[in-house]
């Protein structure tokens, strides 16, 4: 009954200080009112012991306890049940376009570029509970891994499944990846539409020019944040496929078409970033997360339940019991 209790008038607990004063007054008054008779001997009297007079002080105890309950009741104890209703007032639809070409297995980021990206992207998705997110993967061609959805479990599962494979034509079709992402967002009713375009190379494949795709993004009001992934200089990258399905690695010059990515970002009103290591990649996604904020309206509903009534009832019963005992059993002693 008294879980999560709060008191509206806590200052009234100062009245409890009157209880010790009342006890002192009672003891002083009792000593003054006790009559004494001095005689030399009580041999002529028949003495019969009784415990009843000793219990008369219980009446005063009842009154003190009742007073304590009444003071507590005046302090207005109550429980508070808080319910929260959250409403997203400005949702954002986001498509993450991820390069899955063989060069994404380069080890300038640990354990490699693709796995480093998946880890950071997973944290980014968890930080967008009120937005819809989709995934597009591309190499020499592009396809939708997950349409935009508010179900983050589906998105996270699809992200974990992204890996390098030989099914997609090899190369880096930036225009195809961007155009496919635009296609996922063009019919969106969200007030803000964003593409996070990540690549570690140059556009060398596909039949859609990246500039054409960026113009389509502008037409549909889609903002593009472009990320160039890879260290400066050379990186340990796959140079030859082995018969066992693995790769032979060698030092390869990192080539990212930064001018193209900057142009795509500028035209669409987005921003270009360069991620040269794991830490920088995480910082980039944190910055995008801050740039694209979702307005959330939160309403709290408070349900108060007053708890003073049982205290008043107990105090009343104690006072009634004191009055009853005073005029019946203890009538001869008080």
C-alpha positions as CSV (number, residue, x, y, z in Angstrom):
1,X,0.0,0.0,0.0
2,X,2.9,2.4,0.8
3,X,5.2,1.6,-2.1
4,X,6.5,4.7,-4.0
5,X,4.9,7.1,-1.5
6,X,5.4,10.8,-1.7
7,X,4.2,13.4,0.8
8,X,2.7,16.6,-0.5
9,X,3.1,18.5,2.8
10,X,6.3,17.3,4.2
11,X,6.7,20.4,6.4
12,X,3.9,19.2,8.7
13,X,6.1,16.4,10.0
14,X,7.6,19.1,12.2
15,X,4.5,18.7,14.3
16,X,5.8,15.3,15.4
17,X,8.2,17.2,17.7
18,X,5.2,17.9,19.9
19,X,4.9,14.2,20.8
20,X,8.0,14.2,23.1
21,X,6.7,17.4,24.7
22,X,3.4,15.7,25.3
23,X,5.1,12.8,27.0
24,X,7.0,15.1,29.3
25,X,3.8,17.0,30.2
26,X,2.0,13.8,30.9
27,X,4.7,12.5,33.2
28,X,4.8,15.8,35.1
29,X,1.0,16.0,35.4
30,X,0.8,12.4,36.6
31,X,3.3,13.0,39.4
32,X,1.4,16.1,40.5
33,X,-2.0,14.4,40.5
34,X,-0.9,11.2,42.4
35,X,-2.2,11.4,46.0
36,X,-0.1,10.0,48.9
37,X,-1.2,8.7,52.3
38,X,1.5,7.9,54.9
39,X,0.6,5.4,57.7
40,X,2.8,3.5,60.1
41,X,1.5,0.1,59.1
42,X,-0.9,-1.6,56.7
43,X,-1.4,-4.7,58.8
44,X,-5.1,-3.9,59.4
45,X,-5.8,-3.6,55.7
46,X,-6.6,-6.4,53.4
47,X,-4.3,-5.9,50.3
48,X,-5.3,-7.3,47.0
49,X,-2.9,-6.7,44.1
50,X,-4.2,-5.6,40.8
51,X,-2.4,-5.0,37.5
52,X,-5.2,-2.9,36.0
53,X,-4.0,0.5,37.3
54,X,-0.6,-0.1,35.8
55,X,-2.2,-0.3,32.3
56,X,-4.0,3.0,32.5
57,X,-1.0,4.6,30.7
58,X,-2.0,2.7,27.6
59,X,-4.8,5.2,27.1
60,X,-2.3,8.0,26.7
61,X,-0.2,5.9,24.4
62,X,-3.3,5.3,22.2
63,X,-3.8,9.1,22.1
64,X,-0.2,9.7,21.1
65,X,-0.2,7.1,18.4
66,X,-3.5,8.5,17.0
67,X,-2.0,12.0,16.9
68,X,1.0,10.6,15.0
69,X,-1.3,9.0,12.4
70,X,-3.3,12.2,12.1
71,X,-0.1,14.3,11.5
72,X,1.1,11.8,8.9
73,X,-2.3,12.0,7.2
74,X,-2.1,15.8,7.1
75,X,1.2,15.4,5.3
76,X,-0.8,14.0,2.4
77,X,0.8,10.7,1.5
78,X,0.1,9.5,-2.0
79,X,1.4,7.3,-4.7
80,X,2.2,8.6,-8.2
81,X,1.8,6.5,-11.3
82,X,3.5,8.1,-14.3
83,X,2.7,6.9,-17.8
84,X,4.6,8.3,-20.8
85,X,3.3,8.6,-24.4
86,X,5.9,9.4,-27.1
87,X,4.9,10.8,-30.4
88,X,7.4,11.3,-33.3
89,X,6.5,14.7,-34.8
90,X,9.2,14.7,-37.5
91,X,10.3,11.3,-38.8
92,X,13.3,10.6,-40.9
93,X,13.7,7.9,-43.6
94,X,17.3,6.8,-44.0
95,X,18.9,4.5,-46.6
96,X,22.4,3.2,-46.0
97,X,24.1,2.4,-49.3
98,X,27.0,0.1,-48.6
99,X,29.9,-0.8,-51.0
100,X,30.5,-4.6,-50.8
101,X,33.2,-4.8,-53.5
102,X,36.3,-6.9,-52.8
103,X,38.3,-3.8,-51.8
104,X,36.1,-3.5,-48.7
105,X,38.0,-6.5,-47.3
106,X,41.1,-4.3,-47.0
107,X,42.7,-4.3,-43.6
108,X,43.5,-0.6,-43.0
109,X,40.5,-0.7,-40.7
110,X,40.2,-3.5,-38.2
111,X,39.3,-6.3,-38.8
112,X,38.6,-5.1,-42.3
113,X,36.7,-2.2,-43.8
114,X,33.4,-4.0,-44.2
115,X,33.3,-5.4,-40.7
116,X,34.3,-2.1,-39.2
117,X,31.5,-0.4,-41.1
118,X,28.9,-3.0,-39.9
119,X,29.8,-2.4,-36.3
120,X,29.5,1.4,-36.5
121,X,26.3,1.2,-38.6
122,X,24.7,-1.2,-36.1
123,X,25.3,1.4,-33.3
124,X,23.9,4.1,-35.6
125,X,20.7,2.1,-36.2
126,X,20.2,1.5,-32.5
127,X,20.4,5.2,-31.9
128,X,17.5,5.9,-34.4
129,X,14.5,4.3,-32.6
130,X,12.0,6.7,-34.2
131,X,13.2,6.6,-37.8
132,X,12.7,4.1,-40.6
133,X,15.9,2.7,-42.1
134,X,16.7,0.6,-45.2
135,X,19.8,-1.0,-46.7
136,X,21.2,-1.1,-50.2
137,X,24.3,-2.9,-51.1
138,X,26.3,-2.4,-54.3
139,X,29.5,-3.4,-56.1
140,X,29.3,-3.7,-59.9
141,X,25.5,-3.5,-59.6
142,X,23.1,-2.7,-56.8
143,X,20.1,-4.1,-55.1
144,X,17.9,-3.5,-52.0
145,X,18.9,-5.6,-49.1
146,X,16.1,-4.2,-46.8
147,X,13.4,-1.7,-47.8
148,X,12.9,1.2,-45.4
149,X,11.2,-0.2,-42.2
150,X,10.7,0.8,-38.6
151,X,11.5,-2.8,-37.5
152,X,15.1,-2.4,-36.3
153,X,15.5,-6.2,-35.7
154,X,15.0,-6.8,-39.4
155,X,17.5,-4.1,-40.3
156,X,20.1,-5.3,-37.9
157,X,19.7,-8.9,-39.1
158,X,20.1,-7.8,-42.7
159,X,23.2,-5.7,-41.8
160,X,24.8,-8.7,-40.1
161,X,24.2,-10.8,-43.3
162,X,26.0,-8.3,-45.6
163,X,29.3,-9.7,-46.7
164,X,31.5,-9.9,-49.8
165,X,30.2,-12.4,-52.3
166,X,30.8,-13.3,-55.9
167,X,27.2,-13.1,-57.0
168,X,27.3,-9.4,-57.5
169,X,29.3,-8.2,-60.5
170,X,32.6,-6.8,-59.3
171,X,33.5,-3.2,-59.6
172,X,32.2,-0.1,-57.9
173,X,29.0,1.3,-59.3
174,X,28.5,4.4,-57.2
175,X,25.8,5.7,-59.6
176,X,23.8,2.4,-59.3
177,X,24.1,2.3,-55.5
178,X,22.9,5.9,-55.3
179,X,20.1,5.5,-57.8
180,X,18.8,2.4,-56.1
181,X,18.7,4.2,-52.8
182,X,16.8,7.1,-54.3
183,X,14.3,4.7,-55.7
184,X,13.7,3.4,-52.2
185,X,13.0,6.9,-50.9
186,X,11.3,8.7,-53.7
187,X,7.8,7.7,-52.6
188,X,8.5,8.3,-48.9
189,X,6.1,10.7,-47.1
190,X,8.7,11.5,-44.4
191,X,9.6,15.1,-43.9
192,X,13.3,14.3,-44.1
193,X,14.9,11.8,-46.5
194,X,18.6,10.9,-46.2
195,X,21.0,8.6,-47.9
196,X,24.3,7.6,-46.3
197,X,26.5,6.6,-49.3
198,X,29.7,4.8,-48.4
199,X,32.4,3.7,-50.8
200,X,36.1,3.0,-50.8
201,X,36.8,3.4,-54.5
202,X,36.0,5.2,-57.7
203,X,33.0,4.8,-60.0
204,X,34.1,2.2,-62.6
205,X,31.0,0.2,-63.3
206,X,27.2,0.4,-63.8
207,X,25.1,2.2,-66.4
208,X,23.9,5.1,-64.3
209,X,26.1,8.1,-64.0
210,X,26.6,9.2,-60.3
211,X,25.8,12.8,-61.3
212,X,22.5,11.7,-62.9
213,X,21.7,9.8,-59.7
214,X,22.5,12.8,-57.5
215,X,20.2,15.0,-59.7
216,X,17.4,12.5,-59.0
217,X,18.1,12.8,-55.3
218,X,17.7,16.6,-55.6
219,X,14.5,16.2,-57.5
220,X,13.0,14.1,-54.7
221,X,14.3,16.2,-51.9
222,X,16.8,13.6,-50.7
223,X,20.0,14.6,-48.8
224,X,23.2,12.6,-49.3
225,X,25.9,12.1,-46.7
226,X,28.9,10.6,-48.6
227,X,31.7,8.7,-46.8
228,X,35.0,7.8,-48.4
229,X,36.4,4.8,-46.5
230,X,40.1,4.1,-46.5
231,X,43.5,5.2,-45.2
232,X,45.8,7.6,-47.0
233,X,48.5,5.9,-49.1
234,X,48.4,2.1,-49.4
235,X,46.4,-0.6,-47.7
236,X,46.7,-4.3,-47.3
237,X,44.0,-5.4,-49.8
238,X,42.9,-8.5,-51.8
239,X,44.9,-8.8,-55.0
240,X,44.0,-12.4,-56.1
241,X,41.3,-14.9,-55.3
242,X,42.5,-18.3,-54.1
243,X,41.0,-21.7,-54.9
244,X,39.9,-22.2,-51.3
245,X,37.7,-19.1,-51.4
246,X,40.2,-16.8,-49.6
247,X,42.3,-14.0,-51.0
248,X,46.0,-13.2,-51.4
249,X,46.7,-9.8,-50.0
250,X,49.1,-7.2,-51.1
251,X,49.8,-3.5,-50.6
252,X,47.5,-1.5,-52.9
253,X,47.2,2.3,-53.4
254,X,43.9,3.6,-51.9
255,X,42.0,5.5,-54.6
256,X,38.8,7.3,-53.6
257,X,37.0,9.7,-56.0
258,X,36.7,12.4,-53.3
259,X,35.8,15.1,-55.9
260,X,32.8,13.1,-57.0
261,X,31.6,12.3,-53.5
262,X,32.0,16.0,-52.5
263,X,30.0,17.1,-55.5
264,X,27.2,14.6,-54.7
265,X,27.0,15.8,-51.1
266,X,27.1,19.5,-52.1
267,X,24.4,19.2,-54.8
268,X,22.0,17.4,-52.5
269,X,22.6,19.6,-49.4
270,X,24.5,16.9,-47.5
271,X,28.1,16.6,-46.4
272,X,31.3,14.6,-47.4
273,X,33.4,12.8,-44.8
274,X,36.7,10.8,-45.0
275,X,37.1,7.9,-42.7
276,X,40.7,6.8,-42.5
277,X,40.4,4.6,-39.4
278,X,37.9,2.9,-37.1
279,X,37.8,5.9,-34.7
280,X,37.2,8.4,-37.5
281,X,34.4,6.2,-39.0
282,X,32.6,6.1,-35.6
283,X,33.0,9.9,-35.2
284,X,31.5,10.4,-38.7
285,X,28.4,8.4,-37.9
286,X,28.0,10.3,-34.6
287,X,28.1,13.6,-36.4
288,X,25.5,12.4,-38.9
289,X,23.4,11.3,-36.0
290,X,23.6,14.8,-34.5
291,X,23.0,16.5,-37.9
292,X,19.8,14.5,-38.6
293,X,17.8,14.8,-35.4
294,X,14.2,13.6,-35.0
295,X,11.8,15.7,-33.1
296,X,10.0,13.6,-30.5
297,X,7.0,14.9,-28.4
298,X,6.7,13.2,-25.0
299,X,3.7,13.5,-22.9
300,X,3.6,12.4,-19.3
301,X,0.3,11.5,-17.5
302,X,0.3,11.5,-13.7
303,X,-2.2,9.4,-11.7
304,X,-2.3,10.3,-8.0
305,X,-3.8,7.9,-5.4
306,X,-4.3,9.4,-1.9
307,X,-3.2,7.3,1.0
308,X,-4.3,9.4,4.0
309,X,-7.7,7.8,4.5
310,X,-6.4,4.6,6.2
311,X,-4.3,6.7,8.5
312,X,-7.3,8.8,9.6
313,X,-9.4,5.6,10.1
314,X,-6.7,4.1,12.3
315,X,-6.4,7.3,14.3
316,X,-10.2,7.4,14.8
317,X,-10.3,3.8,15.9
318,X,-7.5,4.4,18.5
319,X,-9.3,7.5,19.9
320,X,-12.6,5.6,20.0
321,X,-10.9,2.7,21.8
322,X,-9.3,5.1,24.3
323,X,-12.6,6.8,25.0
324,X,-14.4,3.4,25.4
325,X,-11.7,2.1,27.8
326,X,-11.6,5.4,29.8
327,X,-15.3,5.2,30.6
328,X,-15.5,1.4,31.2
329,X,-12.6,-0.6,32.4
330,X,-10.4,2.3,33.6
331,X,-13.3,4.4,34.9
332,X,-12.2,4.1,38.5
333,X,-8.5,4.9,37.8
334,X,-8.7,8.0,35.5
